[in-house]
Amino acid sequence: RTQRELWRAATELEKRSGISMRKPTTEEILSINGSVPVEMAARYLGQSKDFIYCAMQKQVLPIGTAYLREKEWCYDIRPQALVEYNEHGGVKRYMALEDHLRKVISCTVEKLCS
């Protein structure tokens, strides 16, 4: 079995048992040939699956590609891109930037309205 198949089987077991899985290691991510499962990417980044889905659909999470195929979203998460994003503070930087932009917009609206 491949690393990806093992991870999916473990995720299914987790769903049935209610026991939380651990965060995957960088080595486990890099050993995947092909796309990283969304669940695994979410655990690796310490985020929810919904964060991964939304950010990839909006093209603001540079870890792969999200695309529509026959009215269904597909996610191609590249192992190397995921690791690089995580190691360079990607999620923290993204959230800090989002917070900064909200403050700038709020100040601008405040100035325009006064």
C-alpha positions as CSV (number, residue, x, y, z in Angstrom):
1,R,0.0,0.0,0.0
2,T,1.1,3.5,-0.7
3,Q,1.5,6.2,2.0
4,R,-1.6,7.9,0.6
5,E,-3.7,4.7,0.8
6,L,-2.5,4.1,4.4
7,W,-3.4,7.7,5.3
8,R,-6.9,7.3,3.9
9,A,-7.4,4.0,5.7
10,A,-6.3,5.6,8.9
11,T,-8.6,8.6,8.4
12,E,-11.5,6.2,7.8
13,L,-10.6,4.4,11.0
14,E,-10.4,7.7,12.9
15,K,-13.9,8.6,11.7
16,R,-15.3,5.3,12.9
17,S,-13.5,5.3,16.3
18,G,-13.6,9.0,17.1
19,I,-9.9,9.0,18.0
20,S,-7.9,11.9,16.7
21,M,-5.0,11.3,14.4
22,R,-1.5,12.9,14.8
23,K,0.0,15.5,12.5
24,P,1.9,14.0,9.6
25,T,5.6,14.6,9.4
26,T,7.4,16.4,6.6
27,E,9.0,13.1,5.6
28,E,5.5,11.5,5.3
29,I,4.3,14.4,3.2
30,L,7.3,14.3,0.9
31,S,7.1,10.5,0.5
32,I,3.7,10.9,-1.3
33,N,3.8,10.4,-5.0
34,G,1.0,12.4,-6.5
35,S,-1.6,14.5,-4.6
36,V,-1.7,14.9,-0.8
37,P,-5.2,14.1,0.6
38,V,-7.0,17.3,1.9
39,E,-7.4,15.8,5.3
40,M,-3.7,15.1,5.6
41,A,-2.8,18.6,4.3
42,A,-5.2,20.2,6.8
43,R,-3.6,18.3,9.7
44,Y,-0.1,19.2,8.5
45,L,-0.9,22.9,8.4
46,G,-2.9,22.8,11.6
47,Q,-6.1,24.0,9.8
48,S,-9.5,22.7,9.1
49,K,-10.5,20.9,5.8
50,D,-12.8,23.8,5.2
51,F,-9.9,26.3,5.3
52,I,-8.1,24.2,2.7
53,Y,-11.2,23.9,0.5
54,C,-12.0,27.6,0.6
55,A,-8.5,29.0,0.3
56,M,-7.7,26.7,-2.6
57,Q,-10.9,27.5,-4.4
58,K,-10.1,31.2,-4.0
59,Q,-6.5,30.5,-5.3
60,V,-4.9,32.1,-2.2
61,L,-3.3,28.9,-0.9
62,P,-0.3,28.2,-3.1
63,I,0.0,24.4,-2.3
64,G,-1.6,23.1,-5.5
65,T,-4.6,23.5,-7.7
66,A,-8.4,23.4,-7.1
67,Y,-10.5,22.9,-10.2
68,L,-14.1,22.1,-11.1
69,R,-14.7,18.9,-12.9
70,E,-18.3,18.0,-13.8
71,K,-19.7,20.3,-11.1
72,E,-17.4,18.9,-8.4
73,W,-14.3,20.5,-6.9
74,C,-11.1,18.5,-7.2
75,Y,-7.9,19.3,-5.3
76,D,-4.4,18.6,-6.4
77,I,-2.1,19.3,-3.5
78,R,1.6,19.0,-4.3
79,P,3.8,17.6,-1.5
80,Q,6.8,19.9,-2.1
81,A,4.6,23.0,-2.3
82,L,2.8,22.1,0.9
83,V,6.0,21.6,2.8
84,E,7.5,24.8,1.5
85,Y,4.4,26.8,2.4
86,N,4.4,25.3,5.9
87,E,8.1,25.8,6.5
88,H,8.0,29.4,5.5
89,G,5.1,30.4,7.8
90,G,2.5,30.3,5.1
91,V,-0.7,30.1,7.2
92,K,0.5,32.5,9.9
93,R,1.6,35.0,7.2
94,Y,-1.7,34.6,5.3
95,M,-3.7,35.2,8.5
96,A,-1.6,38.1,9.5
97,L,-2.0,39.7,6.0
98,E,-5.8,39.1,6.2
99,D,-5.9,40.8,9.6
100,H,-3.8,43.7,8.4
101,L,-6.0,44.2,5.3
102,R,-9.1,44.2,7.4
103,K,-7.6,47.0,9.6
104,V,-6.6,49.0,6.5
105,I,-10.1,48.6,5.0
106,S,-11.7,49.5,8.3
107,C,-9.6,52.7,8.7
108,T,-10.2,53.7,5.1
109,V,-14.0,53.3,5.5
110,E,-13.9,55.2,8.8
111,K,-12.0,58.1,7.2
112,L,-14.4,58.2,4.2
113,C,-17.5,58.2,6.4
114,S,-16.3,60.9,8.8
